[in-house]
Amino acid sequence: MGATILESLSNIKLTGILTFLLVVQVICFYIGAFITPSPDSLEQFTSFQCLKKDKQHMAIPRHHKSKHDVEIKRNCDHSSPNLSTSGTGKFATTTTFAVQLPLPRDGLELSYSRWMQNLLVMLTPEFQYEPLLANAILAENGHHKAINHRDLAGQIDYQFPIFLDVDLAVKDEGDKDWKIYARRRNIKRTLKFDEKDFKHNHRLDCEPIQLFELQSLHYDYYLINFEIRDDMIANKTLKFPGRLNEVTGVAIRHNGGFTKIWLSIKTIFFIATLSTLIWYCGRLSRLNRKTILIERLLIGLGAALTQLNAPVEFLSLYFEISFMTFMNDLRQGIFYCVLLSFWIIFVGEHLLDGTRKESQLANYTKELLAICVASLSLLIFDLSERGIQVVDPFMTIWESRPNLARLSILTASFACMAYMGYLLYYIYLAFGTISGKQSSLPKMQITKRLKYQGMIYRFQFLLWTTTICAIGTLVFYGLSQRNDWSDDEDSPGTGIIIEWTSAMLISVCAMWNLYVIILMILYAPSYKGLVAGACPSDQIEFISLTEDGVDEDTYSDMKLLQDMINKTTLD
């Protein structure tokens, strides 16, 4: 790489850039922490238990008030005191559980907004454990002698499958009737209980099970009807000795306020990264040589970040895009691949050991292979989960193909660990070689020594910035995978509420963008001609330190001193 802006950058300008970056980061943190609401909101509901008079139509537990609707609770009779179970412990196939979303608040009917982006519904069946019912089940199976509770507990299934028949209907404000959006029969879900909860007449809450996930929240109202039945074939041991009391659940969606601020910030950074990328490509096009590996990677990194910043979510405000979440996962995956590839090659090209005579991707086969394996594993997982949910929102890989899900996650984890090992090793070597080369600086003449001292200092600054961004990326990935909606909501108080998740998301988003923008600016060709006339090389700017005889100058000290004086005058 020839002379870059990084080499001709004065300390005053570098300090100004650092100050600007810090100010932008503080502003983004403030916006996320104090202005932006939480990314997700949840609604806890209890499903209505209905007896459907008309099996061909939906059971509607609650009507929102509109000029078209006059009936209340159509096709939903829940006057019977016990609809949930039969005397044998099996689930009642005639009982329909109905949920209408969103829930009313303070007596007002609410509607969803397309700014809310997506919807995830989880169910939690609640049972009542009854040992007397268990003995009745044993009698049905030919065991006429009652057994005590301790012996009975050893024959109970603490994890057993159930099947659901689900109908999902949608409606917009002003529509007269509900229309079927999705329908699925024989949806398998696995109920899991804690053995310690099996006590006499003890209420049991199973682990939440996913009902469906919509990647686009296009309609105002959603109506869910589902029936639960046990698996008469797979559950070969003792049937569950209890009664199904009720089914509670939670509906999780994006906050519309967060989406508006998030898309506004992405739009600003989209314009900034696109403009910087065009400027960077323009400076490269005016060079009388081919672009080298780091320059091509910077172009790819800028393009990857630009496509990630593109606010395509605005399209979901006008069109129903059922694959929006899946598409965003793919866009994010592309950026991760390019970013990780750039880091490993960026550090490798700055080892200063002279072992790589040519900068080629083939020199990083092992490192890039680890990235490809991790990316392919996560792509398979996402295709099996979000990809299939485009056509079947009730699908979840953790029920249909749990082994494939675990294998994909484990493979990606091992590949990421291998990548991190390579990256940390290269960083260690880079700092080691820089420290070794610094011992050669006293042998240089004063002008050249001052120049290279500044170059090494600024390279160390960029390397530390890369390390911080790598750690920040891992933190962001961990936060994006944790289930923030499972935490209890913040209790209201008089103090200032800080939205830490929003602050982290927006701050790290700003960090990615500022990092790439600064790299494209600092590694753009400099026209000040710090080492004018130097022949093009595939090595980085420290190439002269990798060879012996560093005291031999291509240019005289007077020429170097004159260049530095000219640079200072321009600054």
N, C-alpha and C positions, 0 to 999 in steps of 0.2 A: 504494500500500500504506500502510495506516495504521501506527500505532505497533506495533513488534514487540519481541519479547524482546531482540533484538540491540541495539536502541536504549537499552533500560533496563538493560543488563547492565553491572555494575561491573567494574573492572579486576581486582579480587580474584577474582570469580567466573570471569572469562575465564581468568585464570591457573590456577584450579582445573580448569577444563574442559581446558585444554591439557595440564596434568599428567596428568589422567585418561586422555586420549587417548594420550599418550606411554607410560604404563604399560601400557595394553591392547596397543599396538603391540609393545612389548618382550616382553610375555608371549606374544603370537601368534608373534613371530619365534623365541622360545626353543622353543616347542612344535614349530614346523616344523623348526628347525635341529637340535635335540638329542633330541627325543622321537619325532617322526614319521619313519618310514622313507621311502625314495625312492618317488615315485609309481608307477614302473613297474619291473618285473623282467623279465629275459629268460632263456630257456633255449636254449642252442645244441645242436643235434642233428645227427646224420648218419643219413640215411634208410637203411633196410634195402632191399637189392635182392632181390626175391623172384620166383620162378616160381610162379604160381598154378595149382594143380592143378584147382581148381574155379572157373571164371570167374564163377559166379553169387554167390559169397560173398567176403567181405573177407579179405585177407591179413593175418594177425595176427602181427607179429614177436615180441611179448612178451606174456605173460599176467601180470596182477597176481594175486596169490595170494588166492583166495577159496574158499569151500566148494563152489561150483558148478563151478569150472574145474579140470580135471585135465590137459588137453592143453597141450603147449608148442609154440608156433610153428605154429599151425594154418594150413594152406593157404599156407605160406610156405617154399619150398625155395630156399635161397641157397647150396647146395653148389657150384654151378658157378663156376669161377674168373673168368669174364668174361661178365657178363650185359649189360653196358651198351651195347655197340655192335656193329655188324656190320662186315664188312670194307670196306664202301663208305662208311663215315663217317656213315651214317644212324643215327638212334636206333632201338633195338630196340623194336618195338611189343609184344613178348611180355614185357618186363620191367616189373614193378610195383614201385614204390618205396613203402615202408610206413613210417609214423611213428606211434608211440603216445605220447600226451601225457596227463599230465605224465611227465617222465623220472624214473626211480628215483634216489635219493640215498643213498649209503653203504649200499647193499644193501636199502634200504627202499622199498616201493612207496608213492608219494604220490598224493594226489588233489587236484583243484581245489576251491576254495571259492567260493561265490556272492558272497562279499565281494570277489572279484577282478574282478568286473564285466565285463570284455571280454577278447577274445583276438585277436591279430593274428599271422599266420604268414607269414614271408618265406622264399623259397628262393634258394639260390645254387648253380647247377650248376657243376661243376668239370670242365674239359676238359684233355686232353693234346694239344698241337699236334704233328702229325707230318707233315713235308713229303713223306715217301714215300707216305703215304696220299693226300696231295693230288695227286701225280702219277698215282696209280691212278684217282682221280676224273676227272682230265683225260683219261686213256686211255678211260674209259667214255664221255666226251663227244666222242671222235674225235680228241683231241690225243695222238698216239703218241710225240711227242718230249718228253723230260723237260726241264723248265725249272728255272733256279736259284731259290734261295729269295727273292732280291730281286724278281725278276719275278713270282714266285708271290704274294708279299705284296700286290701291286697288284691282284690279282684276287679277293682274299678279302673276304667280307662281314664287317665288324666290327660290324654290327648287323643281325640278321635275326630273323624271327618263328619261334616254335615254338607247338605246340598241346599242351594238357594235357587228359587225361580224369581227372576227380577224383571220388572218393567220400569222403564224410565221415560217419562213424558215431559214435554216442555211447552212453554206458553209465553207470549209477549203481552205487554200491557195493551188492552183493547181487544185481544183475541177472545173469541167466545168459547172455544173448546180446546182441550189439551190434545196434543198430537204426540204419538209415540216416537221417541227419539232413538231408543235402543231397547232391545228385548233379548233376554238370554235365559236358557233353562239349564238345570243341572250344573250350576256353578259350584265347584268344590272349594270349600274352605275348611281349615283345620282349627278346632277349638283346643286351647291349651289352658290347663288349670294348675294351681299350686296345691300339692298334696297336703300341705299344712292347713288349708282352708276347709278340708273335709271334716266338719264337725256337725253334731246333731243340730238340724234346723239352721244351718249356717248359710248365709247368702254368699254366693260364689260369683265372682266377676272373672270372665275369661279374658285372655289377652285380646286387644283390638284386632279385628280382621278388616282387610280392605274390601270395600264393596265395589267402587269404581273410581276412575280418575279421568276427568275431562281436561284436555289441553287447550280448550278455548271456551270461555264463558260468554256465549253469544246471546243467550235468551234471558228474559227477565225472571222467570219462575221455573222451578223444577219440581216434579212430583215423582216420588219413588214408591213403588209397591213391591213387596217381596214376601215370599213364603219360605219357611225353614222346615226342613225335614232331616231326620238322621239317616245315616248310611246303613241300611239293613244288611249289606253284604260285607263291607270292609270291617265293621265293628263286630268281630266275632266273639269277643269276651263280654263281660257283663255290661248291659246297657247303662247309660248314665242314670244313677238313682236320684233324680231330682226333677223339679218342675221348672219350666221356663216362665219366669215372672214377667219380664219385659226386655225390650231391646233398646238400649240407648246408643248414642253415637255422637260423632263430631264431624262437622263439615268445615274443611280448611280451604281457604282461598287467599289470593293476593289482596293486599290493601290497594284500593284505587289511588289513594294519595301517594303511596310509595311508587306505584307504577308511573305516575305523572312526573314526579321528580327524577326518577331513574331514567326514563326515556329522554327527559330534557338534558340531563347530564351526558347521556350517551350521544345525543345529537350534537352537542357542543364539541365533544371529543372526536366524533366522527369527522366533523369539518376540520378540526385541528390536525388529526392524523392524515387525512386525505391531502390536505394542503402541504403538509411537511413531506409526504411521500412524493408528491408531484415535484416539489422543489428539489428533493434529494436526487430523484431520477434525472431531473434537468441538469444538475451539476455533473453527474456521472456521464451524461451523454456528450458533454463538451470536452471530455478527456480524449486524448489520442492513444488510447489503449483499451483493452478489454477489461471488463469488470472482474475483480478477484472474488474469492469465495466469501469473505466476510461481507463485502459489498452486496453480493447477490443474496446472502442470508438476511441482510438488513432490509433489502427490498421485500423479500418474502415475509419477514416479520412485520413490516409496516403494512403490507397488504392483508396479512392475517388479522392484525388488530383492527384495521379499517373495516373489514367485513364483519368482525365481531361487534364493532360499535354501530354498524348500520341499524337504525331504529325500525326494523321491519315489523316490530310489534304494533306500529301504528295501523298496519293493514288489518289487524284483527278488530279494529274499531268499526270497520265497514264490511268485512267479509268474515265468514266462519272458516277459520283455518284450524282444522282438527289436528294438525301435526306441528303446531307452533312450538310446544315444549321440546319435541323430538328434534326439530330443526335447530333450536337454540342449543341443544346438547351437542349436535354435530358442529355447529359454528364454534362453540367453546372448545370442542375437541381439536379442531383444526388449529386454533390458536395455541393450545397447550403443546401440540406436536411441534410446531414451528418454534415456539419459545424455548422448549427444552432442547431442541436440536441446536438452536443458536447459542444457548449457554455453553453446551459442551464443546462446540467448535470454537466459540469466542475465547474460552479459557485455553483450549488446546493450541490455538494459533498464537497465544501469548506466553508459551512456555519458555521461549528464548533459549532453547537448548540446541537449536540447529539440526535436529534430527529429521525434520520434515522439510525436504527440499522443495516440494510442491504442495500447494494447498488444494487438496481434493477431498471429496466426500468419502472416497474409498479408504482414506486414512482413519475414518471413524466408524468402521463397519460394526464393531462390537457395541459401541455406544448407541448408534442409531438403531441397531437390532433390538436393544432393550426398549427403546422408545416405541418401535413398531409393535413389539409383542404386547406391551402394556396398552397401547392404543387399540390394537385389534381385539384384545380381550374385553375392554370396556365397550367397544363398538358392538361386539356380539351380545353383551349384556343389555345394552341400550336398545338394540334391535329387537331382542326378545321381550323387552318390557315396554318401553315407550313406542317402539315401532309398531308392535301388534296392537297397542291401545288406540292407535289411529282408527282402526276398523272395529276393535272390540274393547271398549273402555272398561269392561269387567275383568280383563285379563291381567294376571300378575305372575311373573316368572317364579316367584317364591312358592306358589302353589302348583303350577303346571310343571315346571322344570327346576326344582330347588337345587339339584346337583349341578346343573349347568350354571346356575347363578353363583354357587359357591366356587366352582372351578374358575369361572371368569374373574371373580374378585381376587381369589388367591393368586392366579397367574399374573394379573395386573399388579398385585402387591409385590410379588417377588421381582418382577421386571422393574418396578419403580425403585425397589431397594438396590438392585444392581446398578441402575442409572445413578442413583444418589452416591453410591460407592465410587463410580467413575468420576463424577463431578467433584466430589470432595477430594479425591486423589489428585485430580488435575489442578485444583485450586492450591493444594499443598505444594505441588511441584512448581506452580507459577510463582508463588511467593518465595519459594526456596531459590529458584534461579534468579529472580530479581535481586534477592539479598546477595547472591554470589556475584552477580554482575556489578553490583554497586562497589565492590572492592576494586574494580578496574577503573573507576572514575578518577581516583587521584592521579593516575598515570596520564590522563588526558590534559590537554591544554585548557586554559581557564574558560574560554568561550564555549568550547564543545562540552566541557563538563557541566557548565551551567545549563546548557540546552538539554542535555540528557537527564540531569537531575529533575528538571521540570517535567519531562516526558514520563519518567518513572513515577513521579509523585502523582501525576494525573491518571496514569494507568492504574495505580493502586487504588485511587479514589473510585474509578469505574468498576474495578474488580470487587471492592467492598460493596458498592451499590448493587452489583449483580447478585452478590451473596445475600444481601438484605431482601432483594426482590424474590429470590428463590425461597427464602424462609417465609416471606409474606404470602407467596403463592400457596405454599403448603398449608399455612394457617387458613387462608381463604377457602381452599378446597375442603379442609376439615369442617369449617363452619357451614359451607354449603351442603354438606352431607348430613349434618346433624339435624334432628327433628325439632326445630324450635317450637313448633306448634304443640309439642307434648308437654312443654313446661306450663306451669300455672301462669295466668295472666298477671301482670303487675297490679298490685293493689293500689287504689287511688290514694294519693297523699298530697300534702301541701308543698312538698319539695319539688325540685326540678327533676324531671324524668329524662334519663339519657337512654336513647335507643342504641344499645351497643352493637346489635347485629346490623342495623342500617348504617351506622357509622363505619363499621368494618367493611361492609360491602362497597360503599361509595368511596372510602379512603383507598382501598386496594385497587378499585377500578381506576381511580386517578393515578395511583402509583404505576400501574401497568402502562397507561397512556403517556405519562410524563417520562417514564424510563425509555420507552421506544422513541419518543420524539427527540429526547436529548441525545440518544445514541445516533439517530440519523443526522442530527445537526452536527455533533462533535466529530463524527467520522465521515462527514462530507469532505470532498477535496477542497483544500485551501488554495486560493489564487494569490496568496502573498508570496509564494515561492520560498518557503523557509529553507529548503534545500533544492533550489531551482536547478533544473537540468539533470536531476537524478533519474536514472533509467528506471522504468517500471519494474516492479518485482512483485511476486506473489507472497513475499514475506511481509510481516508487519513493520511498523516504523522502527523497531529495535533491531533490525537486521544487522546493523553494524556492530552490535554488541555480541553477536553470536559467533563472530570470527576472531581469530587472533590478529594481533597487530592493530589494535584499535587506535593506536597513536597516529597511524597514517591517515592524513586528512586528504580528502578529495579537493577541498577548497582551502584556501589560505585562511589564517585566523582573521586577517583584515576583512575578508569577504564575509565570514560568519559574524564578526562584530558589526559590520555595516548592516547586515540583514536584521540583527537584533535591534539596532538603533532605528531602522526603518519601521520595524514592527511596533516599537514603543511609541514612535511618532504617530503612527496610524491609530494606535490604541488611545 
